[in-house]
Amino acid sequence: DAGVIQSPRHEVTEMGQEVTLRCKPISGHDYLFWYRQTMMRGLELLIYFNNNVPIDDSGMPEDRFSAKMPNASFSTLKIQPSEPRDSAVYFCASSRQSSIQYFGAGTRLSVL
Amino acid sequence: GENVEQHPSTLSVQEGDSAVIKCTYSDSASNYFPWYKQELGKRPQLIIDIRSNVGEKKDQRIAVTLNKTAKHFSLHITETQPEDSAVYFCAASIGGKLTFGQGTILTVHP
């Protein structure tokens, strides 16, 4: 398996623009997680899905953030409108039956 | 919710020495405790994990201990090598949801 695949790897955008991050989990995994990593706040869980259903979105910072999982092999994290404080590395991870989480390579987002 | 505290935030050792990183958690319902290693610019990668029904687990130079009563767990790396230099994160899990510690920057000097 190719592992968790995220795209794009890098995204540079201007404040106010919409940003969409994409994730393909490992085939057969039923959990999908979105994390944000910054120097100040470390690794934060934003939201996670089980069998494509959002289970806990308490980590989503505000209404500008939304996440979807339309099927077992694809998820998106959208920020609209983006702000400079959203600049971070966003990781997607997946696991089977809430066991070991495997991380994607991450998307480095810079909002100017 | 769960809260995980990790210490120290930075750790510097000489090659061949041992390194110990400690974490405490707040929710006694946590039942799974993984440790991740993250090299600069890379993704976090699992290096060892332990479940709440086990007190200790070892994999070559790496070991993890868990004290459920005190709600703390530790990572032990023996015979450290320069390639062990990285950021190490502990985490505690309830129902698959991980809460991470703030990380420890480990530097191993040749």
HADDOCK unambig.tbl for C-alpha pairs under 7 A between the chains (distance, minus, plus):
assign (segid A and resid 42 and name CA) (segid B and resid 102 and name CA) 5.61 0.50 0.50
assign (segid A and resid 43 and name CA) (segid B and resid 100 and name CA) 6.45 0.50 0.50
assign (segid A and resid 98 and name CA) (segid B and resid 95 and name CA) 6.42 0.50 0.50
assign (segid A and resid 98 and name CA) (segid B and resid 96 and name CA) 4.02 0.50 0.50
assign (segid A and resid 99 and name CA) (segid B and resid 96 and name CA) 6.42 0.50 0.50
assign (segid A and resid 103 and name CA) (segid B and resid 43 and name CA) 6.28 0.50 0.50
assign (segid A and resid 103 and name CA) (segid B and resid 44 and name CA) 6.45 0.50 0.50
assign (segid A and resid 104 and name CA) (segid B and resid 43 and name CA) 6.55 0.50 0.50
assign (segid A and resid 105 and name CA) (segid B and resid 42 and name CA) 6.55 0.50 0.50
assign (segid A and resid 105 and name CA) (segid B and resid 43 and name CA) 5.21 0.50 0.50
assign (segid A and resid 106 and name CA) (segid B and resid 43 and name CA) 6.75 0.50 0.50
